[in-house]
Amino acid sequence: MTPTIQTFIRALLTPDLAFHSLASARAVVGPDGWPQLMRTTRFAEAEIEWEGRRWLLSLPLSSSAILSVERTASRIGRLNTAWLTPYRILPGEMQWCSPTGEEQRCDLVLQYLPEGLSFPEALRREPAERLLTALDTLQKELRGLNFAHGNLRETNLRWVGDRFIPLRYHDARFGHPEIDEPAFEALRERVLRESGSMQVSDATAAYDPLLKLTGHRWVYPIFEGLACVVDDSGWGYVDPENRVVIPSTFEWADNFHEGRAEVITKTGMGLIDRQGAWIIPPVYDIIDYDPVESNVYVCKDGLWAEFDYLGRQQSEFGEREART
């Protein structure tokens, strides 16, 4: 059972009763005394103060939301980098009672919020040359980490000292950092417009094919002839002419690699081909497809098994560490 946003608000107001590790946390509230929430398609988020620092605390709005960030959080936790802030899952952190009186628990996502300025504040205070250099440096560093943010926009950047630090890794993934290139160009253009210059980077021309893919909430770069798009109805795929190839019904979807893509539905995670047919049905907790080795590691109830490129099971389910 997934808690409601109202349940999350009550928990933020009574952390000693609702939270485990965060029992001493305090929600950042607005003038009306209520926690200030931000909502995306998969998470509701609030700022909290805990152990003398400020954090972003996110509630998954579906059972699959946590699964979609599990591998990202695990890998970030093993990195030693100053370019990504701590981002981790707190298992069973929040407890509440269902309408029938049964005690329920759910995982939350916690991310450190470094002290700094928002993107608009940085635009007002810093020279354009410094901000542009910082964007170039951030893009280079993320490429070095092989990290794709997936939703790199002004609200997900924080100016800390002399650099931009990205926040909210709910759409992030390791691999193909070029996904963020259009977002970096849009940010650079915003800096140039704010500074009074109407210059446009030469790199903008590389993204002309995406200009035809209108009518979507978000469009990812084209991979293997298909672009992953986000619509009000969910995630799906279109061709370069913006024709629907696989309807937007998924709760999350990855780009295609070697003819396969990981997707999440209400029933779980699965693997599809370019026609949208199931190679591995969406009944698993984690699908970890390796396009280089053409194999798939599948997790169900904490146990792992290996499948091949055609979706045939190659090993029995058993204990093993998740591959990242």
C-alpha positions as CSV (number, residue, x, y, z in Angstrom):
1,M,0.0,0.0,0.0
2,T,1.3,3.4,-1.0
3,P,0.8,6.3,1.4
4,T,-0.9,9.5,0.3
5,I,0.6,13.0,0.3
6,Q,-1.7,13.8,3.2
7,T,-0.1,11.0,5.1
8,F,3.4,12.3,4.2
9,I,2.4,15.8,5.5
10,R,1.2,14.4,8.8
11,A,4.5,12.4,9.1
12,L,6.5,15.6,8.5
13,L,4.6,17.4,11.3
14,T,5.1,14.5,13.7
15,P,8.5,13.0,12.8
16,D,9.0,11.4,16.2
17,L,5.9,9.3,15.7
18,A,6.2,8.6,11.9
19,F,9.9,8.3,11.2
20,H,12.6,5.9,12.3
21,S,16.1,7.4,11.6
22,L,14.6,10.9,11.0
23,A,12.7,11.1,14.3
24,S,14.5,14.3,15.3
25,A,14.0,15.9,11.9
26,R,12.0,19.1,11.4
27,A,10.2,20.0,8.2
28,V,10.9,23.4,6.6
29,V,7.5,25.2,6.6
30,G,6.0,28.1,4.8
31,P,4.4,31.2,6.2
32,D,1.2,29.2,6.9
33,G,3.2,26.7,9.1
34,W,2.7,23.8,6.7
35,P,5.5,21.8,5.0
36,Q,6.2,23.1,1.5
37,L,5.9,20.2,-0.9
38,M,6.9,19.8,-4.5
39,R,5.4,16.9,-6.5
40,T,6.7,15.2,-9.6
41,T,5.1,12.2,-11.5
42,R,6.7,9.7,-9.1
43,F,7.7,11.5,-5.9
44,A,6.5,14.1,-3.4
45,E,9.3,16.0,-1.8
46,A,9.9,18.3,1.2
47,E,12.9,20.0,2.7
48,I,13.8,19.0,6.2
49,E,16.5,20.0,8.8
50,W,18.2,17.1,10.4
51,E,21.5,16.8,12.4
52,G,22.3,20.5,11.7
53,R,22.0,20.2,7.9
54,R,19.3,20.6,5.3
55,W,18.0,17.6,3.2
56,L,15.5,16.8,0.5
57,L,13.1,14.0,1.7
58,S,11.1,12.2,-1.1
59,L,8.1,10.0,-0.8
60,P,7.5,7.5,-3.6
61,L,4.0,7.9,-5.1
62,S,4.0,4.3,-6.5
63,S,5.5,1.0,-5.4
64,S,7.7,1.0,-8.5
65,A,9.2,4.5,-7.9
66,I,11.8,3.2,-5.4
67,L,12.8,0.4,-7.8
68,S,13.5,2.9,-10.5
69,V,16.1,4.7,-8.4
70,E,17.5,1.7,-6.4
71,R,20.5,1.0,-8.6
72,T,21.3,4.7,-9.0
73,A,21.3,5.3,-5.2
74,S,23.4,2.2,-4.6
75,R,26.1,3.2,-7.1
76,I,26.2,6.9,-5.9
77,G,26.8,5.6,-2.4
78,R,30.0,3.9,-3.6
79,L,31.3,6.9,-5.4
80,N,33.9,9.3,-4.0
81,T,33.0,12.6,-5.9
82,A,32.3,16.2,-5.0
83,W,29.9,16.6,-8.0
84,L,27.0,14.5,-6.7
85,T,25.5,14.9,-3.2
86,P,24.6,11.9,-1.0
87,Y,21.5,10.3,-2.2
88,R,20.2,7.2,-0.5
89,I,17.1,5.1,0.2
90,L,15.9,4.7,3.8
91,P,14.2,1.3,3.9
92,G,10.9,1.2,5.9
93,E,11.6,4.8,7.2
94,M,8.0,6.0,7.4
95,Q,5.2,4.2,9.2
96,W,1.5,5.0,9.2
97,C,-1.8,3.2,9.8
98,S,-4.1,2.1,6.9
99,P,-7.8,2.8,7.0
100,T,-8.3,-0.6,8.6
101,G,-5.9,0.2,11.4
102,E,-3.0,-2.0,10.1
103,E,0.5,-0.6,10.5
104,Q,2.2,0.1,7.2
105,R,5.8,1.1,6.3
106,C,7.4,2.5,3.2
107,D,10.9,3.5,2.0
108,L,11.9,7.2,1.6
109,V,14.7,8.8,-0.4
110,L,17.0,11.2,1.3
111,Q,19.4,13.6,-0.4
112,Y,21.7,16.2,1.2
113,L,20.9,19.8,0.1
114,P,24.2,21.8,0.2
115,E,24.2,25.4,1.2
116,G,24.2,27.6,-1.8
117,L,22.1,29.6,-4.3
118,S,19.3,28.6,-6.7
119,F,20.0,28.9,-10.4
120,P,18.0,32.3,-10.7
121,E,19.9,33.7,-7.7
122,A,23.2,32.7,-9.2
123,L,22.1,34.4,-12.5
124,R,21.6,37.7,-10.6
125,R,24.8,37.6,-8.6
126,E,27.5,35.9,-10.8
127,P,28.9,37.0,-14.2
128,A,27.8,35.0,-17.2
129,E,31.3,33.9,-18.0
130,R,31.7,32.3,-14.6
131,L,28.4,30.5,-14.9
132,L,29.1,29.2,-18.4
133,T,32.5,27.9,-17.3
134,A,30.8,26.2,-14.4
135,L,28.3,24.5,-16.7
136,D,31.1,23.3,-19.0
137,T,33.0,21.9,-16.0
138,L,29.9,20.2,-14.6
139,Q,29.2,18.5,-18.0
140,K,32.8,17.3,-18.2
141,E,32.7,15.9,-14.7
142,L,29.4,14.1,-15.2
143,R,30.7,12.6,-18.4
144,G,33.7,11.4,-16.4
145,L,31.4,9.7,-14.0
146,N,29.3,8.3,-16.9
147,F,26.3,9.8,-15.2
148,A,23.2,11.0,-16.9
149,H,20.9,13.2,-14.7
150,G,17.9,12.9,-17.1
151,N,16.1,15.9,-15.8
152,L,18.7,18.7,-15.7
153,R,16.9,22.0,-15.4
154,E,17.2,25.1,-13.3
155,T,15.3,23.8,-10.3
156,N,17.6,20.8,-10.1
157,L,20.8,22.8,-9.9
158,R,22.4,24.5,-6.9
159,W,25.2,27.1,-7.0
160,V,27.7,26.1,-4.4
161,G,30.8,28.2,-4.1
162,D,32.1,28.3,-7.7
163,R,30.3,25.3,-9.1
164,F,26.9,23.9,-10.0
165,I,25.8,20.8,-8.1
166,P,22.9,18.7,-9.6
167,L,20.1,17.6,-7.3
168,R,17.2,15.1,-7.5
169,Y,18.5,12.0,-9.1
170,H,15.1,10.3,-9.6
171,D,15.5,10.2,-13.4
172,A,19.2,9.6,-13.3
173,R,21.1,6.6,-14.7
174,F,24.7,5.5,-15.2
175,G,25.6,5.3,-18.9
176,H,25.0,7.6,-21.9
177,P,25.7,11.0,-20.3
178,E,25.0,12.5,-23.7
179,I,21.3,12.4,-22.7
180,D,21.9,15.6,-20.8
181,E,23.4,17.5,-23.7
182,P,20.2,19.3,-24.8
183,A,19.6,20.3,-21.2
184,F,23.1,21.8,-20.8
185,E,22.5,23.8,-24.0
186,A,19.2,25.1,-22.7
187,L,20.9,26.2,-19.5
188,R,23.7,28.0,-21.4
189,E,21.2,29.8,-23.6
190,R,19.4,30.9,-20.4
191,V,22.6,32.4,-19.0
192,L,23.3,34.2,-22.3
193,R,19.8,35.6,-22.5
194,E,20.0,36.8,-18.9
195,S,23.3,38.5,-19.6
196,G,21.8,40.4,-22.5
197,S,23.6,38.4,-25.2
198,M,21.6,36.6,-27.8
199,Q,24.4,34.4,-28.9
200,V,23.6,30.7,-29.5
201,S,26.1,27.9,-29.2
202,D,27.0,26.1,-32.4
203,A,26.2,22.8,-30.6
204,T,22.5,23.7,-30.8
205,A,22.3,22.5,-34.4
206,A,23.0,18.9,-33.2
207,Y,19.6,18.8,-31.5
208,D,17.4,20.0,-34.5
209,P,15.8,16.5,-34.9
210,L,14.3,16.8,-31.4
211,L,12.5,20.0,-32.4
212,K,10.0,17.9,-34.3
213,L,9.2,15.8,-31.2
214,T,6.7,18.2,-29.8
215,G,3.7,17.6,-27.6
216,H,5.5,15.7,-24.9
217,R,6.4,16.6,-21.3
218,W,10.0,15.4,-21.9
219,V,11.9,14.0,-24.8
220,Y,15.1,12.0,-24.6
221,P,17.7,11.8,-27.4
222,I,17.0,9.2,-30.2
223,F,18.6,5.8,-29.6
224,E,18.4,3.1,-32.3
225,G,15.7,5.0,-34.2
226,L,13.4,5.6,-31.2
227,A,13.1,8.4,-28.7
228,C,11.9,7.8,-25.2
229,V,9.2,10.4,-24.3
230,V,7.3,11.3,-21.2
231,D,3.6,12.2,-21.6
232,D,0.8,12.7,-19.1
233,S,-0.2,9.1,-19.5
234,G,3.3,7.8,-18.8
235,W,6.5,6.8,-20.6
236,G,6.7,5.5,-24.2
237,Y,8.6,5.7,-27.5
238,V,8.2,7.6,-30.8
239,D,10.2,7.5,-34.1
240,P,12.1,10.5,-35.5
241,E,8.9,11.7,-37.2
242,N,7.1,11.8,-33.8
243,R,4.9,8.8,-34.7
244,V,4.0,6.6,-31.7
245,V,5.8,3.3,-31.9
246,I,5.2,2.1,-28.3
247,P,2.3,3.9,-26.4
248,S,3.2,6.0,-23.3
249,T,1.8,3.6,-20.7
250,F,4.9,2.7,-18.7
251,E,5.7,4.2,-15.3
252,W,9.3,4.5,-16.3
253,A,11.3,3.5,-19.4
254,D,15.0,3.4,-20.4
255,N,16.5,4.1,-23.9
256,F,16.9,1.2,-26.3
257,H,20.3,-0.5,-26.5
258,E,20.9,-3.4,-28.8
259,G,17.1,-3.8,-29.3
260,R,16.1,-4.0,-25.7
261,A,14.8,-1.5,-23.1
262,E,14.1,-1.8,-19.4
263,V,10.6,-0.5,-18.4
264,I,8.5,-0.4,-15.3
265,T,4.7,-1.0,-15.0
266,K,2.3,-1.2,-12.1
267,T,3.1,-4.9,-11.8
268,G,6.9,-4.6,-11.8
269,M,9.9,-4.2,-14.0
270,G,10.4,-6.0,-17.4
271,L,12.3,-5.9,-20.7
272,I,10.8,-5.1,-24.1
273,D,11.9,-5.2,-27.7
274,R,11.6,-2.4,-30.3
275,Q,8.0,-3.4,-31.0
276,G,7.0,-3.2,-27.4
277,A,6.7,-7.0,-27.0
278,W,7.8,-8.5,-23.7
279,I,11.1,-10.3,-23.7
280,I,10.9,-10.6,-19.9
281,P,7.4,-9.9,-18.4
282,P,7.0,-7.0,-15.9
283,V,6.8,-9.1,-12.7
284,Y,10.2,-8.6,-11.3
285,D,11.7,-6.1,-8.8
286,I,14.8,-5.3,-10.8
287,I,15.8,-5.9,-14.4
288,D,19.5,-5.3,-15.0
289,Y,20.2,-5.6,-18.7
290,D,23.8,-5.6,-20.0
291,P,23.8,-4.7,-23.7
292,V,27.5,-5.5,-23.9
293,E,27.3,-9.0,-22.7
294,S,23.7,-9.4,-24.0
295,N,22.5,-10.9,-20.7
296,V,20.0,-9.9,-18.0
297,Y,20.1,-10.1,-14.3
298,V,16.7,-10.3,-12.7
299,C,15.8,-9.8,-9.1
300,K,12.6,-11.1,-7.4
301,D,12.1,-11.0,-3.6
302,G,15.8,-10.4,-3.0
303,L,16.9,-13.3,-5.1
304,W,18.7,-13.1,-8.5
305,A,18.8,-15.1,-11.7
306,E,20.4,-14.7,-15.1
307,F,18.4,-14.6,-18.3
308,D,19.8,-14.4,-21.9
309,Y,19.1,-11.9,-24.6
310,L,16.0,-13.8,-25.7
311,G,14.5,-13.9,-22.2
312,R,15.4,-17.5,-21.4
313,Q,16.3,-18.2,-17.8
314,Q,19.9,-19.4,-17.5
315,S,20.2,-19.9,-13.7
316,E,18.1,-20.6,-10.7
317,F,17.1,-17.7,-8.4
318,G,19.5,-17.4,-5.5
319,E,21.6,-15.1,-3.4
320,R,23.9,-12.7,-5.2
321,E,24.8,-9.0,-5.2
322,A,23.0,-6.7,-7.6
323,R,25.2,-5.7,-10.5
324,T,25.6,-2.0,-11.2
